[in-house]
Amino acid sequence: MKSRRFSLLGLVLHSSDMAEISADWAARAGSGGFEHEPVVIDLSAVPRAPAVPVPEGQAPLALDGPAPVDLRGIVALLRASQLQPVAVAGATAEELALAHELGLADAADEAVPERAAPAAAAPAETVREVVREIVVEKIVERPAAPVPTMIVDKPLRSGQRVYAKGSDLVVLALVNHGAEVIADGSVHVYAPLRGKAIAGARGDTSARIYAHSLEAELLSIAGIYRTTENPLPAEVAGKPAQVLLDGEKLLMQPLSL
C-alpha cells in the first residue's frame, strides 16, 4: 500500500438541523447529477456546546446545545444526489463512532512533523568525502487533456438535468422551468433561461452564467445562490445578462447584444 493525496469534494455543514440542511441542499444541488463522486463530510464549522469541566464525583451537567449531526441522514441525502460519502472531518467522538458504523473514514488533518535541527558540522580533519551511486526516481506529472465544452442544441424540459463535468456548458435552446443546467465552469444559454443554472459547481469562483434572456428560477455560482424569492432586477429580467460573483454576492449585469 502506498499513501497518496487526492482532491475530494467537501460538504461543509454550518448547522446540525437536518430539516434546514435538507432544504438548503435541495435549493443548491437539486437531486443529483454528480456521477457518484467521492465527498468528505466536514463538521468542523457546526456550532458545538461549550465543554464544562465536571468536578470529581459529580455527574456531568446536561447542557442545551446543538444536537449531534445526523450523519445517517446526511449520507442518505448525498447518495440520493449520486454522491459517495467516504470520510468525515471535525466529528465528535459520538459522531465518529456512527461514521465508522456507516463505513466512513476519519479525515482528521495529520500533524505536520517538526524538522529536526541540523547536526553541527564535524571538525575539518574528521570529514571524509563519501561518493555513492544514487538512483533518483523522478515523477513527471503530465497536464491532463482539456475537457471539451459540452454543447446542448435541444430544448430542456422540466425535470431534465445536464451536467458539464470539468468544463463549460453551452446551451443553444430554451431551458424550461424545472430544468437544470450545471457546469464546473461557466454556463452559456443562447436562449431564454427559465430553469436552474448552476456554474462553478465544484467551487470555481471565476465561473459565470450568461443568458440571452435571464428568467431563471435559481442562479448559483460556487455555492452562492439566489432563488425566485428575490425577483430579478428590472435591468436584467428577461434581457441578455451575465451573472458573476462579487465576493459573497451574486452580481447581475445587462449585456449589449
C-alpha positions, 0 to 999 in steps of 0.5 A: 500500500502506498499513501497518496493525496487526492482532491475530494469534494467537501460538504461543509455543514454550518448547522446540525438541523437536518430539516434546514440542511435538507432544504438548503441542499435541495435549493443548491444541488437539486437531486443529483447529477454528480456521477457518484463522486467521492465527498468528505463530510466536514463538521468542523464549522457546526456550532458545538456546546461549550465543554464544562469541566465536571468536578470529581464525583459529580455527574456531568451537567446536561447542557442545551446545545446543538444536537449531534449531526445526523450523519445517517441522514446526511449520507442518505441525502448525498447518495440520493444526489449520486454522491459517495460519502467516504470520510468525515472531518471535525466529528465528535467522538459520538459522531465518529463512532456512527461514521465508522458504523456507516463505513466512513473514514476519519479525515482528521488533518495529520500533524505536520512533523517538526524538522529536526535541527541540523547536526553541527558540522564535524571538525575539518580533519574528521570529514571524509568525502563519501561518493555513492551511486544514487538512483533518483526516481523522478515523477513527471506529472503530465497536464491532463487533456482539456475537457471539451465544452459540452454543447446542448442544441435541444430544448430542456424540459422540466425535470431534465438535468445536464451536467458539464463535468470539468468544463463549460456548458453551452446551451443553444435552446430554451431551458424550461422551468424545472430544468437544470443546467450545471457546469464546473465552469461557466454556463452559456444559454443562447436562449431564454433561461427559465430553469436552474443554472448552476456554474462553478459547481465544484467551487470555481469562483471565476465561473459565470452564467450568461443568458440571452434572456435571464428568467431563471428560477435559481442562479448559483455560482460556487455555492452562492445562490439566489432563488425566485424569492428575490425577483430579478432586477428590472435591468436584467429580467428577461434581457441578455445578462451575465451573472458573476460573483462579487465576493459573497454576492451574486452580481447581475449585469445587462449585456449589449447584444 
